[in-house]
């Protein structure tokens, strides 16, 4: 069991790396998509909605397969890590765009008019007044999505990323008689150790924000 634990833990840095990079892409990529969803231009709004529905409508594993096996330009081809990070990052952008949009939807409509009456530009109103409030409201949902992304990062193992699930699978195949499903129980335990604090933080944050409203 000690060997299995060590092998699984060796994949932990890669699991955290994929999660962190994909989440970072989603945090940034979700902003323009959210702006498109809130656009006053109908074509932009509908186009953004189509993009979000398309990204969310296809299973994550299919996106990773498309990027890793299906996308090649000349000699260029994504390696497994890059395909996993960008695939999960693109998916994160769509989900976080909806979370951002939901955060803005909770704000009173009159704030735009009040800021305009004070002579503030739309950029200042958005960046300094509305965005901080929307982000504060959306934080519990963002934390919950991070938890989901951490678990979904295990899909990266299907295209050869050496994360915890990949290492557990390799160890089990190399030691079928002695290992069995033990490496997978260990991987599940490690996911729980990481996930539970994030889940607790998200619940406390949500409770605190509800009390302040």
URWOPE-V653983 format. One record per pair of residues at least 6 apart in sequence whose ideal C-beta (glycine too) atoms are under 7 Angstrom apart, sorted by sequence separation. I is the first residue (numbers start at 0). GAP is how many residues later the second one is. If there is no record, write none. Layout:
[[I GAP] [I GAP]]
This chain:
[[38 6] [156 6] [70 7] [155 7] [171 7] [35 8] [36 8] [156 8] [170 8] [171 8] [35 9] [38 9] [153 9] [156 9] [67 10] [114 10] [152 10] [35 11] [36 11] [66 11] [153 11] [171 11] [35 12] [36 12] [67 12] [156 12] [170 12] [111 13] [114 14] [32 15] [67 15] [167 15] [66 16] [167 16] [32 18] [110 18] [167 18] [32 19] [63 19] [66 19] [110 19] [167 19] [63 20] [66 20] [164 22] [63 23] [106 23] [163 23] [62 24] [103 26] [106 26] [163 26] [59 27] [62 27] [106 27] [59 28] [62 28] [103 30] [59 31] [102 31] [105 31] [102 32] [99 34] [102 34] [54 35] [102 35] [54 36] [101 36] [55 38] [99 38] [54 39] [55 39] [98 39] [101 39] [150 40] [51 42] [98 42] [98 43] [149 44] [51 45] [149 45] [51 46] [95 46] [98 46] [146 48] [95 49] [94 50] [146 51] [145 52] [146 52] [142 55] [146 55] [91 57] [142 58] [143 58] [142 59] [28 60] [32 60] [36 60] [32 61] [87 61] [139 62] [142 62] [21 63] [25 63] [29 63] [33 63] [37 63] [20 64] [24 64] [28 64] [32 64] [36 64] [87 64] [87 65] [139 65] [17 66] [21 66] [25 66] [29 66] [33 66] [37 66] [138 66] [139 66] [17 67] [21 67] [24 67] [25 67] [29 67] [33 67] [20 68] [24 68] [22 69] [25 69] [26 69] [30 69] [139 69] [17 70] [21 70] [25 70] [29 70] [83 72] [136 72] [135 73] [83 75] [82 76] [83 77] [79 79] [79 80] [80 80] [79 81] [63 91] [67 91] [59 92] [63 92] [60 94] [63 94] [64 94] [59 95] [63 95] [60 97] [22 123] [22 126] [21 127] [18 130] [18 131] [18 134] [17 135] [14 138] [17 138] [17 143] [17 145] [13 147] [13 148] [14 148] [13 149] [14 149] [10 151] [10 152] [11 152] [10 153] [10 155] [7 156] [10 156] [9 157] [7 159] [6 160] [7 160] [6 164] [3 167] [3 175] [7 175] [6 176] [3 178] [7 178] [11 178] [3 179] [7 179] [0 181] [4 181] [3 182] [7 182]]
